[in-house]
Amino acid sequence: MLVKYYTKPLIMNKKYMLLSLAFCLMTLASLAVPPKKEIYFSGSQRNDLYPVLVKEGFVLHRFDSPAAAIQKAPNGAAVFVMAEGYPAKRSNISADLLHTAGRKKIRLYLEYPSDLPGLSIPVEPLHTRLERGVITSPVFGAELKPMSILGINDCHVLPVKADNPLIILAKVAGFDKAEYGIDDVPNYPLLFERGNVLIATTKLSNFATGRYGPNDAWKNIFSYIVTWATGVKDVQFKEWPSYVVPMYARTQPLPKNARARSVEKGVEWFANGRFYIHPSWEDTLLKYQGDGSKPFGPPVSQGLPNGDGSMGLLEGHASNIYHDGSQQYRFWMRADVQGEAAYALAAAGSFLGKKDYYTKATNLTNYVFRHSNLRAQERNDKSSPSYGLIGWSVTHPHVYYGDDNARAILGILGASAFMNTNQWDREMAEAILANFRTTGKHGYRGERQEDKDLQKLGWQHFWERDIQHPAPHFESWMWACYLWLYEKTGYEPLLAKTKNAIRLTMEDYPHEWRWTNGIQQERARMVLPLAWLVRVEDTPEHRKWLDTIVQKLLENQVESGAIREELGGEGKGRFGRTKSNKEYGLHEAPLIFKNGDPIADMLYTSNFAFFSLNEAAHATGNKQYKEAVNKLADFLTRIQVKSDKHKDLDGAWFRAFDYDKWEYWASNADVGWGAWGTLTGWTQSWIVATQVLTAKNQSFWELTKNSTIKKEMPQTLEVMFPKN
């Protein structure tokens, strides 16, 4: 009996033990179940984050108001309140609603609130331009450390005070890191936590529409936000939307017609951007151009008509991106742009068999010489010391940059050759010799000249000036013009003075070179006259000079074909790295902060290197040079802008490209010509036209070999160098 008595309870206890164990296992199993990929979303399906979350596998319960989302959300749910109508409208969430969210233990991500208990929010947001996001917390992991920089374009921020923000907004110098810290600048919290609420003081979810960058950084930030709200770990965001992307991926095989397509899209961009002035909106040009000091304005409406080139071509985009992703325009009429664009149009017309491009090329050239003030007044008076010079712009026709004159001249010479016309030979001879007679005795012109000085002192003063200016950016392409004209005419002074200047400049390399935004651009510019010097005098010394510069340039060409930017030595740079947070965005500046930053520059270096290296390859037959040109051609083909949303950007090249991230990213410190600037002349035209030359296995020297400009020399020399 004793056995029976004790046996039954033991059996029952065993059952209870098994039930308890099962319950524990179920509890542990339930704890091991990952959190639901579920979000209660107050906002539009058009919000940039919405499709990203859906593609990541989240179930979104969408509501039109924060109240509906919070009231319907179960206890412990994740609720996202997005800033609909940003920047004019803010998210409206009451104290009662916030209390409800707290009572239900909701994890709430809240953007751009109109009010929040315990937080003093001003009536008006702060509208910023140069400020960028700066990471101030380690919560985002090793790939996004404190002081990392984020691009938040045209940011409207609520200037509140908050302890321990995760991200702030501040005007800081640096490429992808706030190099001087944040202690000396005003800063505003962008993202911070208060209990169960994660607050963004701007619309962080505007990342695709507003073209924020870099992409991986924003993926990291939203991975943190989603994990914080839902508990779901390892949110990867394998797909990330972007409305402005490179035409091809880094390793994507290029189609056979890729280069031809690049040329076509590149030249059609002039029209897609509405850059051709049309009489019906000339008043818009005049309004924003003003006196030329700040020629910035909103983009030209896609609904407006294009001109035919007879009223000229706008300069392109400034680097200011609005919150809707549109981009500011530069409403300015420059002479160099007209000549360079004429070259690109004529090259594309010849290559693609589209002779209608010739009409616009002709009109742009005639705009310079016939229908503007660029060659009018003193510049068209044979007795004037500035006769033959081409004015810098319609607002500054009295300013003469030799470099700008050179690019206008070379562009028009190239256009003439492609169109097989000699109708501007006289103006070309006059322009080259006008620059030549205002070149000093050592072969240098200096950075710029002004008409008032020429009228006062006479051209002879400049001809005899004892000036040395080893700055290839300003000097070297005019030397190339002199060598080109010498080869066509045999006028010996052109060669003698140019050789002397090149010799002095090479003797000064590299320590005495005066660089503008970097030493790399100076090398890129110097290649052209050195290549053409080999053409007219092929000596071992001249080949050595050329190879010295080319080899140094190519040391920085990476596998993708990109040419990495490089700063020169201290003390010789006109615009070196930004020296403080305060100076960020106040003057011209490089795209990099330090050597090694993985940035290519299509405004100052790669565009000119492309053209010049092609000339060097053909002048020497050097296979290494040819290979470098082909790599650069492929790189430029790949990084051309592709955008279905922004037609005025589709087919363009931005100034900056980060070839490691493979996206448009760099320091945007340069005032006006920053990372996302475009230029119809300098950037677009030289790339497009050189794509044509490389596709045809041709050089500019060979293209223009049949020029008849020699016929204009006797009469032009009589005017420019009278014997009395």
ZANURO-376099 format. One record per residue (C-alpha): x, y, z. Coordinates in steps of 0.5 Angstrom, whole numbers, plus 2048, in hexadecimal, padded with zeros to 3 digits. Example, Ala and Ser with C-alpha at 12.3 -4.5 7.8 and 13.67 -1.06 7.14 Angstrom:
% residues 2
- east_north_up
- 819_7F7_810
- 81B_7FE_80E
***
This chain:
% residues 724
- east_north_up
- 800_800_800
- 806_805_802
- 808_803_7FB
- 802_805_7F7
- 801_80B_7FC
- 807_80E_7FA
- 807_80B_7F2
- 801_80F_7F0
- 803_816_7F2
- 80A_815_7EF
- 807_813_7E9
- 803_819_7E9
- 809_81E_7EB
- 80C_81B_7E5
- 806_81D_7E1
- 806_824_7E4
- 80E_824_7E3
- 80D_823_7DB
- 807_828_7DA
- 80C_82D_7DE
- 812_82B_7D9
- 80D_82C_7D3
- 80B_833_7D6
- 812_835_7D7
- 814_833_7D0
- 80E_836_7CD
- 810_83C_7D0
- 817_83C_7CE
- 815_83B_7C7
- 810_841_7C7
- 816_845_7CA
- 81A_842_7C4
- 815_844_7BF
- 818_84A_7BB
- 814_851_7BC
- 80E_852_7B6
- 810_856_7B0
- 80A_85A_7B1
- 80A_862_7B1
- 804_866_7B2
- 805_86C_7AD
- 803_873_7AD
- 804_876_7A6
- 804_875_79F
- 806_86F_79B
- 80A_874_797
- 80E_875_79D
- 815_873_79B
- 816_86E_7A1
- 80F_86A_79F
- 811_866_799
- 818_865_79D
- 814_862_7A3
- 810_85E_79E
- 815_85B_79A
- 819_859_7A1
- 813_855_7A3
- 810_859_7A8
- 808_859_7A8
- 806_860_7A8
- 7FF_862_7AB
- 7FE_869_7A8
- 7FA_86F_7AB
- 7F9_876_7A9
- 7FA_879_7AF
- 7FE_878_7B6
- 7F8_877_7BA
- 7F5_871_7B6
- 7FC_86E_7B6
- 7FD_86E_7BD
- 7F6_86D_7BF
- 7F6_866_7BB
- 7FD_864_7BC
- 7FD_85E_7C2
- 801_85F_7C8
- 809_85F_7C7
- 808_860_7BF
- 80C_864_7BB
- 809_86B_7B8
- 80C_86F_7B3
- 80A_877_7B2
- 80D_87A_7AC
- 80D_881_7AA
- 808_881_7A5
- 808_888_7A1
- 80F_88A_7A3
- 812_88F_7A4
- 80B_893_7A4
- 807_88F_7A8
- 809_88B_7AF
- 807_885_7B2
- 801_886_7B7
- 802_882_7BE
- 7FE_884_7C4
- 800_883_7CB
- 7FA_87E_7CC
- 7FC_87A_7C6
- 803_87A_7C9
- 801_878_7CF
- 7FD_872_7CC
- 803_870_7C8
- 807_870_7CF
- 801_86C_7D2
- 801_867_7CD
- 809_866_7CD
- 809_868_7C6
- 810_869_7C3
- 80F_870_7BF
- 813_873_7B9
- 811_87A_7B8
- 813_87F_7B3
- 813_886_7B3
- 80D_887_7B8
- 809_88E_7B9
- 809_88D_7C0
- 80C_888_7C6
- 80B_889_7CD
- 811_88B_7D1
- 814_88D_7CB
- 815_894_7C8
- 814_894_7C1
- 814_89B_7BD
- 80E_89D_7B9
- 813_89D_7B3
- 818_898_7B1
- 81F_89A_7AF
- 821_89A_7A8
- 828_898_7A6
- 82C_897_7A0
- 833_895_7A2
- 832_891_7A8
- 833_88A_7A8
- 831_884_7AD
- 836_882_7B2
- 836_87B_7B5
- 837_87C_7BD
- 836_876_7C0
- 839_86F_7BF
- 832_86B_7BF
- 833_86B_7B7
- 839_866_7B7
- 840_866_7B5
- 83E_868_7AE
- 83B_86E_7B0
- 83F_871_7B5
- 83E_877_7B9
- 840_87E_7B5
- 83E_87A_7AE
- 83B_87F_7A9
- 834_87E_7A6
- 831_882_7A0
- 82A_885_7A2
- 828_88A_79C
- 824_890_79E
- 823_88E_7A5
- 81D_891_7A9
- 81F_890_7B0
- 81B_891_7B6
- 821_895_7BB
- 81F_891_7C1
- 823_88F_7C7
- 824_888_7C9
- 829_884_7CD
- 82E_87F_7CA
- 82B_87F_7C3
- 82D_87A_7BE
- 82E_87E_7B8
- 82F_886_7B7
- 82E_88B_7B2
- 834_890_7B1
- 839_893_7AC
- 83F_88F_7AC
- 845_88E_7A8
- 847_888_7A5
- 846_882_7A0
- 843_87D_7A4
- 845_87F_7AB
- 844_885_7AF
- 84C_886_7AF
- 84B_88C_7B4
- 846_889_7B8
- 840_88D_7BA
- 842_891_7C1
- 842_898_7BD
- 83C_898_7B9
- 835_898_7BA
- 831_892_7BA
- 82A_88F_7BA
- 828_888_7BC
- 825_884_7B6
- 824_87E_7BA
- 823_87C_7C1
- 81F_878_7C6
- 81A_87A_7CC
- 818_873_7CF
- 814_86F_7CA
- 814_875_7C5
- 81A_876_7C0
- 819_87D_7BD
- 81C_87F_7B6
- 81B_887_7B6
- 81B_887_7AE
- 819_882_7A9
- 81E_87C_7A9
- 81A_878_7A5
- 81B_87D_79F
- 821_879_79D
- 81F_877_796
- 81B_87D_794
- 820_882_797
- 826_87E_795
- 829_87D_79B
- 830_87A_79C
- 834_876_79C
- 82F_870_79B
- 832_86B_7A0
- 832_870_7A5
- 82B_871_7A5
- 82A_869_7A4
- 82D_869_7AB
- 829_86E_7AE
- 823_86B_7AC
- 825_864_7AE
- 826_867_7B5
- 81F_86B_7B5
- 81C_865_7B3
- 81F_860_7B8
- 81E_865_7BE
- 817_865_7BC
- 815_85E_7BA
- 81B_85A_7BE
- 81C_857_7B7
- 823_856_7B6
- 828_856_7B0
- 824_85A_7AC
- 828_85A_7A5
- 824_85F_7A0
- 826_85B_79A
- 823_860_796
- 824_867_797
- 820_86C_792
- 824_872_78F
- 821_876_789
- 828_878_787
- 82D_873_785
- 833_871_781
- 831_86E_77A
- 835_868_77B
- 837_864_781
- 83F_863_783
- 840_85C_780
- 839_85C_77B
- 83B_85A_774
- 83B_860_770
- 836_85F_76A
- 839_860_763
- 836_866_762
- 837_869_769
- 83C_86F_766
- 837_871_760
- 832_871_765
- 836_875_76A
- 837_87A_765
- 830_87B_763
- 82D_87B_76A
- 833_880_76B
- 831_885_766
- 82A_884_766
- 82B_886_76E
- 82B_88E_76B
- 824_88D_769
- 821_889_76E
- 824_88E_773
- 821_894_770
- 828_897_76F
- 827_89A_769
- 824_8A1_76A
- 81D_8A3_767
- 81A_8AA_765
- 814_8A8_769
- 818_8A7_770
- 81E_8AC_76F
- 81B_8B0_775
- 81C_8AA_779
- 823_8AA_777
- 824_8B1_778
- 821_8B1_77F
- 825_8AC_782
- 82C_8AE_77E
- 82C_8B5_781
- 833_8B7_781
- 836_8B0_781
- 838_8B0_788
- 833_8AB_78A
- 82F_8A9_784
- 82B_8A3_788
- 824_8A2_787
- 81F_89C_787
- 81F_897_781
- 81C_899_77A
- 815_896_77A
- 815_890_775
- 80F_893_772
- 813_899_76F
- 815_898_768
- 81D_898_766
- 820_89D_762
- 824_89B_75C
- 82B_89D_75E
- 82B_8A4_75B
- 82A_8A7_762
- 82F_8A3_766
- 82F_89D_76B
- 82F_89E_772
- 835_89B_776
- 831_896_77A
- 82F_894_781
- 832_896_788
- 833_891_78D
- 82D_893_791
- 828_88E_792
- 821_88F_794
- 81D_88B_799
- 819_888_793
- 81F_886_78F
- 81F_88C_78A
- 826_88F_789
- 827_897_789
- 82A_89A_782
- 82F_89E_780
- 82C_8A4_77C
- 832_8A6_779
- 835_8A7_772
- 83C_8A6_771
- 840_8A6_76A
- 844_8A0_76C
- 83E_89C_76D
- 83B_89E_766
- 841_89C_762
- 842_895_766
- 83B_893_765
- 83B_895_75E
- 841_890_75D
- 83D_88A_761
- 837_88B_75C
- 83B_88B_756
- 83F_885_758
- 838_881_75A
- 835_884_754
- 83B_881_750
- 83B_87A_754
- 834_879_754
- 832_87C_74D
- 82D_881_750
- 82F_887_74C
- 82A_88B_750
- 82F_88C_755
- 833_890_751
- 82E_895_751
- 82E_896_758
- 836_896_758
- 836_89B_753
- 831_8A0_756
- 835_89F_75D
- 83B_8A1_759
- 838_8A7_756
- 835_8A9_75D
- 83C_8AA_75F
- 83E_8AE_759
- 838_8B1_756
- 832_8B1_75B
- 835_8B3_762
- 83A_8B8_765
- 83F_8B3_766
- 843_8B5_760
- 840_8BC_75F
- 842_8C3_761
- 849_8C4_763
- 84A_8BC_761
- 848_8BE_75A
- 84C_8C4_759
- 852_8C3_755
- 856_8C9_758
- 854_8C6_75F
- 85A_8C2_763
- 854_8BD_765
- 852_8BC_75D
- 851_8B5_75C
- 850_8B3_764
- 84A_8AF_766
- 846_8B2_76C
- 846_8AD_772
- 83E_8AE_772
- 838_8B2_770
- 838_8B5_777
- 840_8B6_777
- 842_8B7_770
- 848_8BC_772
- 84B_8B6_776
- 850_8B1_772
- 852_8AA_774
- 857_8A7_770
- 855_8A0_772
- 84E_8A2_770
- 850_8A5_76A
- 854_89F_768
- 84E_89A_769
- 849_89E_765
- 84E_89E_75F
- 850_897_760
- 848_895_760
- 847_89A_75A
- 84D_897_756
- 84A_890_757
- 843_892_755
- 846_895_74F
- 84A_88E_74D
- 844_88A_74F
- 83F_88E_74A
- 844_88F_745
- 844_897_745
- 849_89C_745
- 844_8A2_747
- 847_8A4_74D
- 84E_8A3_74B
- 84F_8AB_74C
- 84C_8AB_753
- 851_8A5_755
- 857_8A8_752
- 855_8AF_756
- 854_8AC_75C
- 85A_8A8_75D
- 85E_8AE_75B
- 85B_8B2_75F
- 85C_8AE_765
- 864_8AD_762
- 865_8B4_762
- 863_8B5_769
- 867_8B0_76C
- 86E_8B2_76F
- 875_8B1_76D
- 876_8AA_771
- 86F_8A7_76E
- 86A_8A8_773
- 864_8AD_773
- 862_8AC_77B
- 85C_8AA_77E
- 857_8AF_77A
- 857_8B6_777
- 852_8BC_777
- 850_8C0_771
- 852_8C7_775
- 859_8C5_776
- 85A_8C3_76F
- 857_8CA_76D
- 85B_8CE_772
- 862_8CA_771
- 861_8C7_76A
- 862_8C0_767
- 86A_8C1_767
- 86A_8C2_76E
- 868_8BB_76F
- 86C_8B8_769
- 872_8BB_76D
- 870_8B9_774
- 875_8B5_778
- 871_8B0_77B
- 871_8A9_77D
- 86B_8A5_77F
- 86C_89E_77F
- 864_89C_780
- 862_897_77A
- 85B_898_77C
- 85B_89F_77A
- 861_89F_774
- 862_898_771
- 85C_898_76C
- 85E_89F_769
- 865_89C_768
- 861_896_764
- 85E_89B_760
- 864_89E_75E
- 867_898_75C
- 861_896_758
- 862_89D_754
- 869_89C_753
- 868_895_750
- 863_898_74B
- 867_89F_74A
- 86E_89E_74B
- 86E_8A4_74F
- 874_8A3_753
- 873_8A8_759
- 86D_8A4_75B
- 872_89E_75C
- 878_8A1_75F
- 874_8A5_765
- 870_89E_766
- 876_89A_767
- 879_89F_76C
- 873_89F_770
- 872_897_770
- 87A_896_772
- 879_89B_778
- 873_898_77A
- 876_891_77A
- 87C_893_77D
- 877_896_783
- 874_88F_783
- 871_88D_788
- 873_891_78E
- 872_898_78B
- 86C_897_787
- 866_89B_789
- 860_897_78A
- 858_899_78A
- 854_893_78D
- 859_88E_78D
- 860_88C_78A
- 85D_886_786
- 859_88B_781
- 85F_88F_780
- 862_889_77D
- 85C_887_779
- 85C_88E_776
- 864_88E_775
- 863_887_770
- 860_88B_76A
- 866_890_769
- 86B_88B_76A
- 868_886_765
- 867_88B_760
- 86E_88D_761
- 870_886_75F
- 86C_887_759
- 870_88D_757
- 877_88B_75A
- 878_884_75B
- 87E_884_760
- 880_87F_765
- 87F_885_76A
- 878_887_768
- 876_87F_769
- 879_87F_76F
- 876_885_772
- 86F_882_76F
- 870_87B_772
- 872_87E_779
- 86B_882_77A
- 867_87C_777
- 86B_877_77B
- 869_87B_781
- 862_87C_77F
- 861_874_77E
- 864_873_785
- 85D_875_787
- 859_871_782
- 855_86B_786
- 853_865_783
- 84C_868_781
- 84F_86D_77D
- 84E_873_781
- 854_878_783
- 854_879_78A
- 855_880_78C
- 85B_883_790
- 85D_889_793
- 864_88C_792
- 869_88F_797
- 867_894_79C
- 868_89B_79B
- 867_89B_793
- 85F_899_793
- 85A_89F_791
- 855_89B_794
- 857_895_799
- 854_891_79E
- 84E_895_7A2
- 852_897_7A8
- 84C_898_7AD
- 845_896_7AE
- 844_89E_7AD
- 847_89E_7A6
- 843_898_7A3
- 83F_89A_79D
- 842_8A1_79D
- 846_8A1_797
- 849_89C_792
- 84B_896_794
- 84E_88E_793
- 849_889_793
- 84E_885_798
- 850_887_79F
- 857_883_79E
- 85B_87F_799
- 858_877_799
- 850_879_799
- 84D_875_793
- 84B_87B_78F
- 84B_87C_788
- 84A_884_785
- 846_884_77E
- 846_88C_77F
- 84E_88D_780
- 852_887_77E
- 84F_881_77B
- 84B_884_775
- 852_888_773
- 856_882_775
- 851_87E_770
- 852_883_76A
- 85A_884_76C
- 85C_87D_76D
- 858_87B_766
- 85D_880_763
- 863_87D_766
- 861_876_764
- 861_878_75D
- 867_87D_75D
- 86B_877_760
- 868_871_75E
- 869_86F_765
- 865_869_767
- 865_86A_76E
- 862_871_76D
- 85D_86E_768
- 85B_869_76D
- 85A_86E_772
- 855_872_76E
- 851_86C_76C
- 850_86B_774
- 84E_872_775
- 849_872_76F
- 846_86C_772
- 846_86F_779
- 842_875_777
- 83D_871_773
- 83C_86D_779
- 83B_873_77E
- 836_878_779
- 830_879_77C
- 82A_875_77C
- 823_878_77E
- 81C_877_77C
- 81A_87C_781
- 81E_882_780
- 81E_883_778
- 823_889_779
- 828_884_77C
- 828_87E_778
- 82E_87D_773
- 832_882_777
- 839_882_77B
- 839_884_782
- 840_887_784
- 841_882_78A
- 841_87A_78A
- 843_876_790
- 845_870_78C
- 846_86C_792
- 83E_86D_794
- 83D_86D_78D
- 838_873_78E
- 838_87B_78D
- 83B_87D_794
- 841_882_796
- 842_888_79A
- 83D_88D_798
- 842_893_79A
- 842_896_794
- 83E_89C_793
- 83A_89B_78D
- 83E_896_789
- 83D_890_78F
- 83C_889_78E
- 836_889_78A
- 837_88F_786
- 837_88E_77E
- 83A_892_779
- 837_892_772
- 83E_894_770
- 844_892_774
- 841_88B_776
- 83C_889_771
- 83F_88B_76A
- 846_889_76B
- 844_882_76D
- 83F_881_768
- 843_883_762
- 849_87F_765
- 845_879_765
- 844_87A_75E
- 84B_87B_75C
- 84D_875_760
- 847_871_75D
- 84A_873_756
- 851_872_758
- 853_879_756
- 856_87F_75A
- 854_886_75A
- 85B_887_756
- 859_883_750
- 852_885_750
- 854_88C_74F
- 85A_88B_74A
- 857_88E_744
- 855_895_747
- 856_89A_742
- 857_8A0_748
- 85E_8A1_745
- 85B_8A5_740
- 858_8AA_745
- 85F_8AB_748
- 862_8B1_744
- 85D_8B5_745
- 85C_8B4_74C
- 863_8B5_74E
- 863_8BC_74A
- 85D_8BE_74F
- 860_8BA_755
- 867_8BC_755
- 868_8C2_750
- 86F_8C4_74E
- 86E_8CC_74F
***
